[in-house]
Amino acid sequence: MSIAPLVCERKQTVSLTGRRMRGFYLEISMKDKTCLICKKSEPLEKFYLCKTGCYNSYCKSCTKNYQKNYQKEYIVNHKENYHRRKKHYRKYPWIKSYLSIKRRCIYYEKSSYFKRGIKNFLTTGDLKILWFRDKGYLMKRPSIDRINSKKHYTFDNCRYMEFMNNIRKPVHQLNLQGKILQRYDSVTLAAKYINVSTSKMSETIKKDTILSDFKWRLVDDKDRLEITS
């Protein structure tokens, strides 16, 4: 037996198929509705209409109060979790560096590390050994560094060093044949010399491209030993 379509108060003709549509017509046919929080019977005008076409289970005043209380609870819980995480990272700082490495290489697909195919082969145990080997607990702001920026995060290619020394790595200016012409103490100084931004200079160094008819490369430990000797 087929059910004929009914006309609701909104002047819409819909067939009664499915539980959602049946509930929708029951709500439309009712003039009042009871709120689940305050247990009061209010007219349908005092209830918010959902995207599915049904009315909300809470009245407008109760939903506003619920949202305010939820925001307060969220802020309190967020602060508690933040302080709890901060204490945990102070006790185990190598876990924070492990999460930042994973965020660069795996989670954040728009990062330059992910696009260049740099992978992480380190564990929290490896970072713990590196932390005590390089005496990261004596540094003001320790940061994990790759000795060769073109290679992956491995135990032999990583070390802990001061953050300011990490971002102020010396840069070599090379000609197209690969001969060293000039040495700069940082990326910012090299960028100022040719009047470009530091972000553009760092991108050219990472991608190993040509900028202003020159090649640019970070000074590795082998190059530093050759210069000093």
N, C-alpha and C positions, 0 to 999 in steps of 0.2 A: 504494500500500500504506500503510495507516494505522498509525501507531506507537502502541502501547498505553501508557497512562500508567504511570510507575514510581513506586514508593514509596521515599522517601529515609529517612535515619535519624531525621528529625524527624517522621515519620509524616504527611507531606504528599503528596498525589497531584497531580502536575502533568504535563501533556503535554509532550513534548520538542519544542517548537517555538521556533525562534530560537537564535542562537549563545549568547546570555547564559544561557539556561536549560540548554543542553547543558554549558557550562562550569561552571554551578552544580552539576549532577549529578556531573560529573567530580570536583569538589572535595569534594563530600559523600561520594562513594564512596571517596576516598583517605583514609587514616588519617593520613598524614604529608604535609608540604609543605615545599619548600625555600625559604628566604628569599633574596631577590635581593641583599641586602647582605652578610650573614655567610655565605651559601652553606651553611647547615646545614639538615638535614632535621629539622623539629620537628613535634610533633603539632598538630592543628588547634586545640586549646585555647589554644595560645600565639600565635594570630593573631587580630587583631580582625576582627569581622564587619561588612561594609559594609552600607549601606542597601539596596543592590540584592539582597542575599542571598549574594554571593560573599565570600570571605575576602580580607583585605588581602595584598599581595605581600610586605610586610615583617612580621617577627615583632614582638611587643610590645616587647621590649627595644630592638630597632633603631629602631622608630618613636619611642620616647621619646628616644633619643639624637639622632635626626634632628630632632625638634622643638626640643630644647635648642639644638643647633647653629644651626638656622634662626633662632631667636629672637636669639641672639647676633649672627649676621650681619646680621639686620634692624636691630638697634639701632645697630650700627657704621655701616651704610650710611645709616640715617636721620640720624645725627649728621653724617656727611660731606655729605649732601645739604643739610642745614640750614645748615651753615657756608658751603657753596658758594652757596646762595641768598642768604644774608645779605651776602656779599661782592658778589654781583651787584647787589643792591638798593642797596648803598652807592654803587656806581659809577653805577648808573642808577636813581635814586630815583623817577622819574616812572613807571617800569614797575610799581612796587608800587602806586601810586595808581590806575593804569589797571586792574590786576587787581581791586582792591577795588571800583572802580566797576562793573565787569562782574559781580562777585559780587553786588552789591546789586541790579542791574537785570535780570540775565538768569538767573544760575545758581540763586540762592536764591529759590524761588517764594513762600516764606512771609514774605519781607521786606516792609516797608511801601512801599518804593520800587517793587517789582514790582506790588503791589496797586494803587497809585495811578497806575500807567501811566507812570512816569518812565523815559525812555529815554536811552541814551548815544549821543552823536554825536561823541565825542572820539576821537582816535587818540593813539598814543604820541608822534608828532611834535608834535601840538598841546599835549600836556602838557609836553613838553620846552621849547617856546617859553614857556609859562606859568611854568615853573619858573625860567627865567633872567629873565623879565620881572619877576616878583614877588620875585626874589632869595630863593628858597627855601633856597639853600645857606647863608644867613646866619641862618636860623631855628633855634631849638632843637628844635622838634617840628613840622615843617610838615605841613599837612593841606589837602586840596582842599575848596573851599567853593563852593556855589552862591549867587550874589548874591540871586536870587529863588528861594526854596525850592519854589515851585509849578511852576517851569519845568524843562526837561530839562538834561542835562549837555551844554552847548554851549560853544564857545570864548568867546563874548561874555558868557556867564552864569557862568563859573567863574573862580576865582582861588586862589592859594596864600596861606595865612595861618597864624598860630600856632594850635596845637590848643586852647589854653586860651581864646584869644579867639573861637575857632569855637564852642565849647560854651557860652561865656558871652555869648551875643548878647542885647542888650536886647529887652524885650517890652513891647508896648503893650496896655493894658486898654481895651477899647472897650465902649460900650453897644450895644443892639440896633439903634440907628439908624446906628452907625458912627462916633460921635464919640469922640475920644481922651479918656480920663478920667485915666489914670495911666500912668507909665513905670517899668519895673523893669529893673535892670541885668542880670538873668539869668533863665533859666527856673526855676531852683530858688527864687529869691526870690519870684517870682510864685506858685509852687506853695505856698510856706510861708504866703503872705498869706491864701489861702483854705483852707488845711489839706488839701491833696491831694498826691499823689505826683508827682514830677517826670516819671515815665513817662506818667501820665495827662494832665499838662499838655502835654507834647510831642505826644501823640497828638491832642489837641484843636487844637493849632496846625497840625499837618500836615493833618488832615482838615477844618479850618475849621468846627468845630462850636461849640456854645454850652456853656459850663461855668460853673455858679453864676450864671446869668442875665447873663453877660458874654461878649463875644467877645475872643479873644486872638490877637495877631498879632506876628510878629517885625518888628523895626525894620529896614527896608531902608536902603540908602545915601541914597535920595532923601528919606526921612523924617528922617534924621540931618542932612542939609544944611538942610532946612527948619527944624529945631529950632535949629541953631547960628546960622542967619542971623536 
